[in-house]
């Protein structure tokens, strides 16, 4: 049996590798990418069998580049979700004290998770970088206690660095939620607790979004998250709508048809088992098609 090829974002502080392992186990071939759009494209073209995209963080909120990658790739579907603890550390050369650190390399997303730490250490100059992996290597090669990098402990497995300051994120329980994506639709056993993600575009008229979402409220469906992203057309927006239900619920098909009738455009991104803290990931689906949503 061929091993699954799973695309993920290779930043050492992005936790994509951990998300892939939680969802599909360690017996996979991981394919690293720097850009979220490339992850989506690799799954859409079949270069990867699955992919993982971070969709929201408990501190910084929605991961906008992932939403844009999803919006720009119609050939992918959400099939799973998982949550990864997002502990970040300040890493430096061996035996480097925090008092010696003056310059820190940090990805902007990671910096947004560590505002309290940098506020309490104003003497530290933060340098924004886009490639955490390269900066980890730079700090290792410099071997100068003045320089450090914000990354996860995963970097310690392959680099000669030490933890200068542990768990510097604003909250100790910081987490990142990932969705697993596939190029195929999935079906689930009836009664499975699931989450559905829709992309909805409405007209620029009074009450348009209210009318599009009203069927969910009227049928007692709980919306868990609503995210707006620009469509590219000036002052026009696409809405990501997530809601919970049980698979096989015939009323959901009615809800979707009513939403479709009120919206200018509707895309079903996927239905997948809801993440459960008592298990690793949300695997439980099988290949197939969902006929009630097109």
C-alpha positions, 0 to 999 in steps of 0.5 A: 500500500502506498504511503500518503503524501501529505503537504504541510507548511515547513515553518518550524513554528507553524506546527504543520508537521505535528498536525499531519502526524496527528491526523494521519499518523507517522507513516506518511511522506511529508512534503514541505512548502513555504506557501499555503497556496502551494499546499492547496495547489499540490492537493488539487493537482494530485501532487499530494494526497492530503494537506494541512492548513492552519485555519485559526489560532487562539491568540492571533485569530484567523490565519488569513493566508490559509483562508485565501488559499482555500478561496482560490482553490476550488478543487480541494475539500476539508476532510478532517480537523485537529488542534495542536498546542502552540508553545513557542520558545526563545532559542539561542546558542548553548548556555546563552543567558536571556540577559545577553539576547539583544536581537531576535528573529521572529516570524510576524505570526509568532510575534503576534503570539508573544506580545507580552514577552517582548513588551516586558523585554523592551531592550530586545530588537525584534527582526521580522523574518519569513523563514524561521528554519533559515533563521534557526540555522543562522542563529546556530551558525552565528553562535553569538548569545546576542542573537536568538530566534523564536521557534518551537522545541522541534528545532532542538531535534536537528540544531545545536541550540538551547532554550533561552526562554521557554513558553513565551507565547501570551497564554500557556494554553495557546493552540492552532486549529488545522483542517486536513484537505483532500482532492476528493469529497468524503462521506461519513456514517450517519450520526457522526458529529461533524462540522461543515464549512461553507464559502458564501458570497452575497449581494451588496444590498441591505440585509443580504448576509442576514437573509443568507444566514437566517435559514441556519438560525431558523432550523436551529443550526449553531454557527461556530465561526464566521470569517469575512475575506475580500473577494478581490473585487473592490469592497466585496467579501466572501464569508466563511461559515462554520456550523456543527451538526450530525452527518445524515441529518436530512434537515441540513440539505434543506438548510443548504438549499435555502442558503443557496437561494439567498446567496449570490454564490455558495461553495461547500468546502467540506464536512468532517468529524469534529475535533475531540480533545480525547482523541488525536485528530478527527479521522473517521471518514472514508472516500466517497461523495456527498450527494446532498451538497454540490 
